[in-house]
Amino acid sequence: MKDIAIFGVGGFGREVLALIKDINKTNPTWNIVGFFDDGYEKGEIFNGYLNLGKVEDLNKWETPVSLAVAIGNPVIKKKVIDNIHNPQVDYPTLIHPSVWIGDNEFVKIGKGGIICAGVMITTNVVVKDFVILNLQCTVGHDTVINDYAAFMPTVNISGEVVVGEGVYVGTGAKIINQLEIGEYTVVGAGAVVTKSLPSNCTAVGVPAKPIKYHSNK
């Protein structure tokens, strides 16, 4: 079994802990060593596991360790990963045993992904690095999801959608087919995206429309 730690002790971090335990029930793979989190003191205990420290402590870790970065905000997540320089750290993709992939030969999933229970991915789909697909999301054919995108529970993505880097999509949103969502755009919970969206905006409603623009810095 390989050592694994979770970066982030918040709610999603503890959900990822449960996901790893579910993987181990089916196929014993991971030795869970604990959490890392910059916002808590080293030695605090969360769901039975120690917070092992901050990024600086992770960068001093002396043995090989896999890391699940359980941060939902794509901007913060990218900043954390950019500050990890330890060659001992690698980023596995964690896929819950209940995930359904229609055609493994034609679905590509990059490193550092977290694919939660009940997700369905059909065929000819590319999911790039550090993507979160939360509970019961669906991803249709010929979709491309770029790095750091995060989808909250029950998002439905129809076919032939291109999702830019760092996009965040709220719970229950729907994206119809043949659209593009620009990088670091936020789609509000329950929104229905019927037209392509530009980068760096927040879009809400049915149909979804941009209501403000922001920087991703």
N, C-alpha and C positions, 0 to 999 in steps of 0.2 A: 504494500500500500504506500501511496505517495503522500507526503505532508502537504496540507493545504491550509491557508489562512483566508480570512474574509476581511476586506477593508471596508469598515462601516458597521457600527453596532446599532444603527437605527432599525426601524421596523423592517425595511427591505433586507438589511443585513441578516436579521434573525430569520426572515423567510428563506434567504439563501442557505442559511445553516440547515433549515428543515429540508430544503431541496437536496443538499449534499447527503443528508442522512437517508433520504429516500433512494438516492442512487446507490448508496452502500447496501441497502436492504436487497436490491436486485442484483448488484454486482459490486462486491466489496472492493473499493478503489481508493478511498481517501482516508487518511489519518488527519483528523481536524485538530490543528494545533492551537487555534484561538483567533482572536480578532486583532486588527490594528485600527486605530481611529485617532485623528489629531485632536478631537474635541473632548476626550476623556482621559482620565489619569491612568497611567500604566498600572496594572494589577487589579483594576476593577473587573468584576465578574458579570457577564451577560449570558443568560440562558446556560449557565454551567461552564462557560469558557472565559479565560482571561483576556483582557485587553493587553496585548503584548507591547503596545507603545504607539508611537507616531511614525510618520514617514521616515524621519531620521533614524529611528530604531530599525525599521524595515531595511533601510539602506545599509545597515551594519549586520544584517542577518548572515550567518556564516555557512549555512547549509542550504541545499536546494529546497525551494518551497514554491508551490503553486499559489496563485493569489486570485481570488474572486473579488472584483471591485464592485461592491454593492451600493452604488450611489446612483440615484435616479436622475439627478440633474446633469445633463451632458456637459455643460461648461465646467462645473466643479469636477466632474469625473475626469475630464481630459487634463485639467490642471494637476490633479493628484497623480495620474499616470505619468505625466511629463516630468514630475519630480522624483519618480522612482528610477534609480540608476543602478540598482544592484543586479549584477549578472546572474545571481543565484535565483532570481525571481522569474517565473514564467506565468503565462496567462492561459489557462485551459478554458475551453468552452464547456459549460455545464448544461446538460440537457436532461430535463426531468424524464423519468421512464414512461410517463403517460403521453409524451409528445408524439404526434402523428406526422410523419413526413411521407408524402405521397410517392415520391420517387427519389430515393437517396442518390442515385446516379446523377441526377440533374438538379440537386440542391447543394449549394456550397455555403458553408458557415465558417466565418473567420475565427480568429483567436479572441479569447476574453468575453465571449458571448454568454448571456444567461437566458436560457429558454425555459420558461416556467411551465407548471402543470397545465395540461389541457390545450396547449398551443397546437395549431394545425397549419402546416406548410405544404403546399401542393407540389408544383414542379417548375423547373427552370427558374428557380429563385436564387438570388445571391444575397446573402446576409454578410456584411463585412465585419470589421473588428469592433469589439466592445459594445455590441448591440444588446439591449434588453428587450425581450418579448415577454411581457408579464402574463399573468394567468389568463388562459382561454382566448388569446389573440389568434386571429386567422390571417394568413398571408397567401394571396392568390398568385396565379401563374405569372411568370415573366416579370416579377417585381425585383427591384434592386434597392437594398437598404444600405446606406453608407455608414461609415464609422460613427460610433458614439450615439446613434439614434436610440431613443427610448420610448417604448410603447407601454402604457399602463393597461390594467386589465380590460379584457373584452373589446379591444380595438379590432375592427375589421378592415383589412386592406384588400381591395379588389385587384384584379390582374393588371399587369403592365404599368405599375406605379413606380416612379423613381423618387426615393426619399433621400434628401440631402444629409450631409454630415451634421450631427448634433441636433437633429429634429427631436422635439418632445411632443408626444401625442397623449392627451388626457384620456381618462377612463371612458370607455364606451363610444369613442369617436369612430366615425366611418369615413373611409376614403374610397371614392368610386374609381373605376378603372381609367387608365390612360391619362393619369395626371402626374405632375411633378411638384414636390414640395421643396422649396429652397432651404439651404443650410441654416441651421440654428433657429428655425421657425418653431413657434409653440402653437399647437392646436388644442383648443380648450376641450374639456370633458363634454361628451355628448354632441360635439360638433359633427356636421356632415359636410365633408369637403367635396364639392361638385365642380370646382375649377382649380387649376394650378395656383399655388401660392408662392409669393416671392420669398427671398431670404430675409432673415432677421425681423420677422413680424410676429405678432400674436393674433391669431384668427379664432373667432368664436361664432357660434350660432348655426342655424339651419336655414339656408346654406351658410357655410363658414365664410366670413369676410374679415380682412385685417382691420383691427381696431387701433393698433399702435405698432411702432417700430422700435427696435432696440439694438444695442451693440452686444456682441457675444464675448467681449473682452472681460 
